[in-house]
Amino acid sequence: MEISGRTRLLCLIGSPVGHSGSPAMQNYSCDRTGVDAAYLAFDIKEEQTKEAFDALRLLNVQGFNVTMPCKTAAAACCDELSKAAELIGAVNTVVNENGKMVGHITDGQGWVRNCRENGVEITGKKMTIVGSGGAATAIEITSALEGIRELSIFAIKDSFFANAETTVEKIRANVPGCVVNLYDLADKEKFYQEIADSDIFTNATRVGMKPMDDATLIEDKSAFRKDLVVTDVVYNPRETRMIKEAKEAGCKVVPGIGMLVWQGAEGFKLFTGNEMPVDEVMEKYFKD
Ligand code: NAD
């Protein structure tokens, strides 16, 4: 696409942004679907979020993505928030709706869509999930909003643990139909009991990510029943040790790379109304 006087701006703010795959996949998708916009990345520190937000409003940006460490500060700058963004208290996508800046968070939607594209529906299911950080909170709240029946959340007692306590309170207050409980990951007996009673198991922690790629949350491989779906948020490496071992045991697996692409695709749809050509994007930018 040629840049003209009418070309609109899309962008990413956060720090660091140099490694991000978003400019490549969003520009490719604009090009392929005929959207007259260009997507750039700007290195913005957390304390600069409000200034950047005001500048983008002045430039009449079409929309922008927000990455760490600006996701929470950006939520506070929005004129309106989606239900998930309001409950999570963070945004990763902001859409300029004729001057009104509307904040969304697509990480959880990306996970749900990645499951669906792999033939896994979450409505009415029970999931055991480990994690209390950004990715975990997004998946926990979005899956509750999307109709999951029961969530058993496990987390280590680090500085993130209080987030998980807040998440449980928010789900209980806003999605009363979803049963949610929080447990200490140190209680391995309860951990394996809950997995045995679940349809889905999800790792939403850093465990398994390089350089921790020899680590797995599931040491007892007998937990991998053939009818258990095993999903991971980690995408570096593409297949974590947990995903490899679950696959070998005959489980259906849903690796984290699809979540990454689908959260971008959900953002692209919010920006442009168009579907991202996900298969092409995956092949071109995210193949090993
Ligand atoms: P975060 O820093 O917000 O949270 C980290 C989480 O890991 C916390 O819950 C922490 O308690 C847990 N943790 C750390 N060490 C642990 C251990 N030894 N045992 C158990 N739990 C442990 O990080 P985040 O932003 O939530 O990212 C977590 C992972 O998810 C990263 O690998 C990140 O790359 C990935 N991620 C993937 C996507 C995607 O689209 N696929 C999106 C966001 C994050």
Boltz pocket constraint, residues with backbone or C-beta under 6 A from the ligand:
constraints:
  - pocket:
      binder: B
      contacts: [[A, 107], [A, 110], [A, 130], [A, 131], [A, 132], [A, 133], [A, 134], [A, 135], [A, 136], [A, 155], [A, 156], [A, 158], [A, 160], [A, 185], [A, 204], [A, 205], [A, 206], [A, 207], [A, 209], [A, 232], [A, 233], [A, 234], [A, 235], [A, 256], [A, 257], [A, 259], [A, 260], [A, 261], [A, 263]]
      max_distance: 6.0
